[in-house]
Amino acid sequence: MDTIQNAKNTMKFLYDNNIITIIVITSEYHIRRGNILFKGVSMLMAETLKKSSIELPKSSNCSLISRSIKLRERHNSYIKNFNYLK
């Protein structure tokens, strides 16, 4: 499944469940493209459904979340390696 199909499937679920705001979480290099595609699909679906488009926070906020997740993964990796060395 590519990003566009993922956005279409996700937006259908979101509109069906009356969710109005989301945060796209992905890798740092993909966040800008992901946000653009999700926002575009949201706008197209909103027009078709006669609803408001689903809000996405600015990319910088998402990028910070992405970095935070990477740091946590790195931390967990260090802990795992440290426990292995005991």
Steps between C-alpha positions, in 0.01 A plus 500: 500500500639841408458830686208619285301180552585511869368858516179403318433206732585703809284797398202276433532359851545848651197647324287196585592549867469881509866556586601856417873524583789258450876493530690313230791308652763375262872524441654846498589488130140405408301733729464791258383280212271303730336815635449642150340178374279452807386864488428475126296181537316655795409808296375291206292274724364799695380659177332177390339440841409869550694507829799690637841359423680320780760717669868408508743692724801668341779272380744635757288361782486162329873509438559549872281198575692298242832600660365417844402152385844448345669605825281262699583214260870578531470514880321162504773355280770622740315352797460168317873494412596599855290219649661257256845599625416433867 
